[in-house]
Amino acid sequence: MSTSSEERRRTEAALVRAIDMDPDATSPQTRTAVSAYVDVLLDEGLLPEAAVIAFKATLTRAESLYRFEAEAREQTRARLVSACIDCYFAARLGDEVRVSRTASLRLVREEESAGDRAPGASA
């Protein structure tokens, strides 16, 4: 059985390889690697800010990003970070959504309560 840090190193290396092969955030291989890495970060209990910091640190290890001009590199990094954030919150959505089993409240309309007013009261 692997420890958390070993799993994180493996998924981090897989993420860097996927980005080196195809830095497009919509690429299925890259998206899968991003998702796997984010899952490990979630398992470690990282908050969103810490997960993004860890993800950005990993991006600095992707040598293929340095072949782009500065502006294109930043746009690619931004798309990858957005994919990270999307994966993070998509994975946490199940934790955040609570199903209410209570009946909804009945709305009281002004027209219904107008009949209850005292005679001679203005509307």
Biotite code that builds the C-alpha atoms (Angstrom):
import biotite.structure as struc

atoms = struc.array([
    struc.Atom([0.000, 0.000, 0.000], chain_id="A", res_id=1, res_name="MET", atom_name="CA", element="C"),
    struc.Atom([1.376, 3.393, -0.949], chain_id="A", res_id=2, res_name="SER", atom_name="CA", element="C"),
    struc.Atom([1.529, 6.377, 1.331], chain_id="A", res_id=3, res_name="THR", atom_name="CA", element="C"),
    struc.Atom([-0.113, 9.650, 0.515], chain_id="A", res_id=4, res_name="SER", atom_name="CA", element="C"),
    struc.Atom([3.158, 11.322, -0.425], chain_id="A", res_id=5, res_name="SER", atom_name="CA", element="C"),
    struc.Atom([4.057, 8.475, -2.805], chain_id="A", res_id=6, res_name="GLU", atom_name="CA", element="C"),
    struc.Atom([0.659, 8.702, -4.442], chain_id="A", res_id=7, res_name="GLU", atom_name="CA", element="C"),
    struc.Atom([1.026, 12.458, -4.734], chain_id="A", res_id=8, res_name="ARG", atom_name="CA", element="C"),
    struc.Atom([4.469, 12.110, -6.335], chain_id="A", res_id=9, res_name="ARG", atom_name="CA", element="C"),
    struc.Atom([3.129, 9.555, -8.830], chain_id="A", res_id=10, res_name="ARG", atom_name="CA", element="C"),
    struc.Atom([0.117, 11.640, -9.830], chain_id="A", res_id=11, res_name="THR", atom_name="CA", element="C"),
    struc.Atom([2.276, 14.760, -9.980], chain_id="A", res_id=12, res_name="GLU", atom_name="CA", element="C"),
    struc.Atom([4.709, 13.018, -12.336], chain_id="A", res_id=13, res_name="ALA", atom_name="CA", element="C"),
    struc.Atom([1.794, 11.756, -14.451], chain_id="A", res_id=14, res_name="ALA", atom_name="CA", element="C"),
    struc.Atom([0.399, 15.295, -14.610], chain_id="A", res_id=15, res_name="LEU", atom_name="CA", element="C"),
    struc.Atom([3.740, 16.719, -15.750], chain_id="A", res_id=16, res_name="VAL", atom_name="CA", element="C"),
    struc.Atom([4.058, 13.983, -18.416], chain_id="A", res_id=17, res_name="ARG", atom_name="CA", element="C"),
    struc.Atom([0.515, 14.656, -19.648], chain_id="A", res_id=18, res_name="ALA", atom_name="CA", element="C"),
    struc.Atom([1.178, 18.392, -19.858], chain_id="A", res_id=19, res_name="ILE", atom_name="CA", element="C"),
    struc.Atom([4.483, 17.768, -21.648], chain_id="A", res_id=20, res_name="ASP", atom_name="CA", element="C"),
    struc.Atom([2.650, 15.594, -24.182], chain_id="A", res_id=21, res_name="MET", atom_name="CA", element="C"),
    struc.Atom([-0.308, 17.958, -24.625], chain_id="A", res_id=22, res_name="ASP", atom_name="CA", element="C"),
    struc.Atom([-0.651, 21.145, -22.555], chain_id="A", res_id=23, res_name="PRO", atom_name="CA", element="C"),
    struc.Atom([-4.210, 21.728, -23.771], chain_id="A", res_id=24, res_name="ASP", atom_name="CA", element="C"),
    struc.Atom([-6.477, 21.669, -20.704], chain_id="A", res_id=25, res_name="ALA", atom_name="CA", element="C"),
    struc.Atom([-9.298, 20.136, -22.762], chain_id="A", res_id=26, res_name="THR", atom_name="CA", element="C"),
    struc.Atom([-7.184, 17.193, -23.913], chain_id="A", res_id=27, res_name="SER", atom_name="CA", element="C"),
    struc.Atom([-8.613, 13.963, -22.468], chain_id="A", res_id=28, res_name="PRO", atom_name="CA", element="C"),
    struc.Atom([-5.213, 12.763, -21.213], chain_id="A", res_id=29, res_name="GLN", atom_name="CA", element="C"),
    struc.Atom([-4.376, 16.086, -19.607], chain_id="A", res_id=30, res_name="THR", atom_name="CA", element="C"),
    struc.Atom([-7.847, 16.431, -18.105], chain_id="A", res_id=31, res_name="ARG", atom_name="CA", element="C"),
    struc.Atom([-7.595, 12.911, -16.648], chain_id="A", res_id=32, res_name="THR", atom_name="CA", element="C"),
    struc.Atom([-4.182, 13.682, -15.147], chain_id="A", res_id=33, res_name="ALA", atom_name="CA", element="C"),
    struc.Atom([-5.455, 16.961, -13.675], chain_id="A", res_id=34, res_name="VAL", atom_name="CA", element="C"),
    struc.Atom([-8.442, 15.164, -12.180], chain_id="A", res_id=35, res_name="SER", atom_name="CA", element="C"),
    struc.Atom([-6.292, 12.399, -10.665], chain_id="A", res_id=36, res_name="ALA", atom_name="CA", element="C"),
    struc.Atom([-3.918, 14.939, -9.128], chain_id="A", res_id=37, res_name="TYR", atom_name="CA", element="C"),
    struc.Atom([-6.778, 17.002, -7.711], chain_id="A", res_id=38, res_name="VAL", atom_name="CA", element="C"),
    struc.Atom([-8.312, 13.842, -6.236], chain_id="A", res_id=39, res_name="ASP", atom_name="CA", element="C"),
    struc.Atom([-5.066, 13.187, -4.358], chain_id="A", res_id=40, res_name="VAL", atom_name="CA", element="C"),
    struc.Atom([-5.013, 16.781, -3.101], chain_id="A", res_id=41, res_name="LEU", atom_name="CA", element="C"),
    struc.Atom([-8.605, 16.397, -1.918], chain_id="A", res_id=42, res_name="LEU", atom_name="CA", element="C"),
    struc.Atom([-7.729, 13.134, -0.171], chain_id="A", res_id=43, res_name="ASP", atom_name="CA", element="C"),
    struc.Atom([-4.983, 15.019, 1.670], chain_id="A", res_id=44, res_name="GLU", atom_name="CA", element="C"),
    struc.Atom([-7.602, 17.501, 2.858], chain_id="A", res_id=45, res_name="GLY", atom_name="CA", element="C"),
    struc.Atom([-6.193, 20.545, 1.089], chain_id="A", res_id=46, res_name="LEU", atom_name="CA", element="C"),
    struc.Atom([-8.406, 23.606, 0.948], chain_id="A", res_id=47, res_name="LEU", atom_name="CA", element="C"),
    struc.Atom([-9.011, 25.207, -2.469], chain_id="A", res_id=48, res_name="PRO", atom_name="CA", element="C"),
    struc.Atom([-6.262, 27.808, -2.079], chain_id="A", res_id=49, res_name="GLU", atom_name="CA", element="C"),
    struc.Atom([-3.700, 25.221, -1.015], chain_id="A", res_id=50, res_name="ALA", atom_name="CA", element="C"),
    struc.Atom([-4.704, 22.901, -3.860], chain_id="A", res_id=51, res_name="ALA", atom_name="CA", element="C"),
    struc.Atom([-4.217, 25.686, -6.407], chain_id="A", res_id=52, res_name="VAL", atom_name="CA", element="C"),
    struc.Atom([-0.820, 26.563, -4.905], chain_id="A", res_id=53, res_name="ILE", atom_name="CA", element="C"),
    struc.Atom([0.264, 22.915, -5.095], chain_id="A", res_id=54, res_name="ALA", atom_name="CA", element="C"),
    struc.Atom([-1.025, 22.680, -8.656], chain_id="A", res_id=55, res_name="PHE", atom_name="CA", element="C"),
    struc.Atom([0.834, 25.827, -9.720], chain_id="A", res_id=56, res_name="LYS", atom_name="CA", element="C"),
    struc.Atom([4.026, 24.501, -8.131], chain_id="A", res_id=57, res_name="ALA", atom_name="CA", element="C"),
    struc.Atom([3.631, 21.339, -10.179], chain_id="A", res_id=58, res_name="THR", atom_name="CA", element="C"),
    struc.Atom([3.159, 23.373, -13.350], chain_id="A", res_id=59, res_name="LEU", atom_name="CA", element="C"),
    struc.Atom([6.611, 24.888, -12.845], chain_id="A", res_id=60, res_name="THR", atom_name="CA", element="C"),
    struc.Atom([8.037, 21.375, -13.359], chain_id="A", res_id=61, res_name="ARG", atom_name="CA", element="C"),
    struc.Atom([6.434, 21.016, -16.796], chain_id="A", res_id=62, res_name="ALA", atom_name="CA", element="C"),
    struc.Atom([9.352, 21.909, -19.048], chain_id="A", res_id=63, res_name="GLU", atom_name="CA", element="C"),
    struc.Atom([7.190, 21.970, -22.162], chain_id="A", res_id=64, res_name="SER", atom_name="CA", element="C"),
    struc.Atom([5.442, 25.123, -20.960], chain_id="A", res_id=65, res_name="LEU", atom_name="CA", element="C"),
    struc.Atom([8.709, 27.026, -21.191], chain_id="A", res_id=66, res_name="TYR", atom_name="CA", element="C"),
    struc.Atom([8.870, 26.614, -24.957], chain_id="A", res_id=67, res_name="ARG", atom_name="CA", element="C"),
    struc.Atom([5.943, 29.038, -25.290], chain_id="A", res_id=68, res_name="PHE", atom_name="CA", element="C"),
    struc.Atom([6.241, 32.787, -25.307], chain_id="A", res_id=69, res_name="GLU", atom_name="CA", element="C"),
    struc.Atom([5.457, 34.388, -21.959], chain_id="A", res_id=70, res_name="ALA", atom_name="CA", element="C"),
    struc.Atom([1.913, 35.453, -22.854], chain_id="A", res_id=71, res_name="GLU", atom_name="CA", element="C"),
    struc.Atom([0.962, 32.097, -24.384], chain_id="A", res_id=72, res_name="ALA", atom_name="CA", element="C"),
    struc.Atom([2.537, 30.296, -21.418], chain_id="A", res_id=73, res_name="ARG", atom_name="CA", element="C"),
    struc.Atom([0.460, 32.334, -18.954], chain_id="A", res_id=74, res_name="GLU", atom_name="CA", element="C"),
    struc.Atom([-2.719, 31.669, -20.922], chain_id="A", res_id=75, res_name="GLN", atom_name="CA", element="C"),
    struc.Atom([-1.983, 27.940, -20.960], chain_id="A", res_id=76, res_name="THR", atom_name="CA", element="C"),
    struc.Atom([-1.210, 27.982, -17.234], chain_id="A", res_id=77, res_name="ARG", atom_name="CA", element="C"),
    struc.Atom([-4.438, 29.889, -16.555], chain_id="A", res_id=78, res_name="ALA", atom_name="CA", element="C"),
    struc.Atom([-6.490, 27.321, -18.494], chain_id="A", res_id=79, res_name="ARG", atom_name="CA", element="C"),
    struc.Atom([-4.803, 24.471, -16.618], chain_id="A", res_id=80, res_name="LEU", atom_name="CA", element="C"),
    struc.Atom([-5.412, 26.166, -13.252], chain_id="A", res_id=81, res_name="VAL", atom_name="CA", element="C"),
    struc.Atom([-9.058, 26.693, -14.237], chain_id="A", res_id=82, res_name="SER", atom_name="CA", element="C"),
    struc.Atom([-9.310, 22.981, -15.029], chain_id="A", res_id=83, res_name="ALA", atom_name="CA", element="C"),
    struc.Atom([-7.823, 22.258, -11.591], chain_id="A", res_id=84, res_name="CYS", atom_name="CA", element="C"),
    struc.Atom([-10.386, 24.490, -9.901], chain_id="A", res_id=85, res_name="ILE", atom_name="CA", element="C"),
    struc.Atom([-13.230, 22.941, -11.910], chain_id="A", res_id=86, res_name="ASP", atom_name="CA", element="C"),
    struc.Atom([-12.126, 19.442, -10.906], chain_id="A", res_id=87, res_name="CYS", atom_name="CA", element="C"),
    struc.Atom([-11.727, 20.469, -7.276], chain_id="A", res_id=88, res_name="TYR", atom_name="CA", element="C"),
    struc.Atom([-15.222, 21.862, -6.938], chain_id="A", res_id=89, res_name="PHE", atom_name="CA", element="C"),
    struc.Atom([-16.835, 19.160, -9.095], chain_id="A", res_id=90, res_name="ALA", atom_name="CA", element="C"),
    struc.Atom([-15.388, 16.545, -6.755], chain_id="A", res_id=91, res_name="ALA", atom_name="CA", element="C"),
    struc.Atom([-16.567, 18.459, -3.686], chain_id="A", res_id=92, res_name="ARG", atom_name="CA", element="C"),
    struc.Atom([-20.049, 19.106, -5.052], chain_id="A", res_id=93, res_name="LEU", atom_name="CA", element="C"),
    struc.Atom([-21.365, 15.886, -3.525], chain_id="A", res_id=94, res_name="GLY", atom_name="CA", element="C"),
    struc.Atom([-20.056, 16.983, -0.133], chain_id="A", res_id=95, res_name="ASP", atom_name="CA", element="C"),
    struc.Atom([-21.612, 20.422, -0.379], chain_id="A", res_id=96, res_name="GLU", atom_name="CA", element="C"),
    struc.Atom([-25.095, 19.584, -1.669], chain_id="A", res_id=97, res_name="VAL", atom_name="CA", element="C"),
    struc.Atom([-27.623, 18.688, 0.968], chain_id="A", res_id=98, res_name="ARG", atom_name="CA", element="C"),
    struc.Atom([-31.028, 17.349, 0.072], chain_id="A", res_id=99, res_name="VAL", atom_name="CA", element="C"),
    struc.Atom([-33.851, 18.802, 2.125], chain_id="A", res_id=100, res_name="SER", atom_name="CA", element="C"),
    struc.Atom([-36.708, 16.474, 2.925], chain_id="A", res_id=101, res_name="ARG", atom_name="CA", element="C"),
    struc.Atom([-38.888, 19.112, 4.551], chain_id="A", res_id=102, res_name="THR", atom_name="CA", element="C"),
    struc.Atom([-41.937, 20.424, 2.754], chain_id="A", res_id=103, res_name="ALA", atom_name="CA", element="C"),
    struc.Atom([-41.591, 23.822, 1.176], chain_id="A", res_id=104, res_name="SER", atom_name="CA", element="C"),
    struc.Atom([-43.266, 26.770, 2.817], chain_id="A", res_id=105, res_name="LEU", atom_name="CA", element="C"),
    struc.Atom([-46.513, 28.092, 1.393], chain_id="A", res_id=106, res_name="ARG", atom_name="CA", element="C"),
    struc.Atom([-46.266, 31.582, -0.025], chain_id="A", res_id=107, res_name="LEU", atom_name="CA", element="C"),
    struc.Atom([-48.691, 34.110, 1.391], chain_id="A", res_id=108, res_name="VAL", atom_name="CA", element="C"),
    struc.Atom([-49.836, 36.494, -1.250], chain_id="A", res_id=109, res_name="ARG", atom_name="CA", element="C"),
    struc.Atom([-50.891, 40.051, -0.581], chain_id="A", res_id=110, res_name="GLU", atom_name="CA", element="C"),
    struc.Atom([-54.233, 39.481, -2.314], chain_id="A", res_id=111, res_name="GLU", atom_name="CA", element="C"),
    struc.Atom([-55.153, 36.666, 0.076], chain_id="A", res_id=112, res_name="GLU", atom_name="CA", element="C"),
    struc.Atom([-54.372, 38.779, 3.109], chain_id="A", res_id=113, res_name="SER", atom_name="CA", element="C"),
    struc.Atom([-56.318, 41.807, 1.726], chain_id="A", res_id=114, res_name="ALA", atom_name="CA", element="C"),
    struc.Atom([-59.596, 40.042, 2.532], chain_id="A", res_id=115, res_name="GLY", atom_name="CA", element="C"),
    struc.Atom([-58.494, 39.723, 6.157], chain_id="A", res_id=116, res_name="ASP", atom_name="CA", element="C"),
    struc.Atom([-58.094, 43.469, 6.622], chain_id="A", res_id=117, res_name="ARG", atom_name="CA", element="C"),
    struc.Atom([-60.513, 45.494, 8.670], chain_id="A", res_id=118, res_name="ALA", atom_name="CA", element="C"),
    struc.Atom([-63.298, 47.214, 6.745], chain_id="A", res_id=119, res_name="PRO", atom_name="CA", element="C"),
    struc.Atom([-62.394, 50.776, 5.930], chain_id="A", res_id=120, res_name="GLY", atom_name="CA", element="C"),
    struc.Atom([-58.621, 50.089, 5.933], chain_id="A", res_id=121, res_name="ALA", atom_name="CA", element="C"),
    struc.Atom([-56.955, 51.409, 2.836], chain_id="A", res_id=122, res_name="SER", atom_name="CA", element="C"),
    struc.Atom([-54.900, 49.154, 0.591], chain_id="A", res_id=123, res_name="ALA", atom_name="CA", element="C"),
])
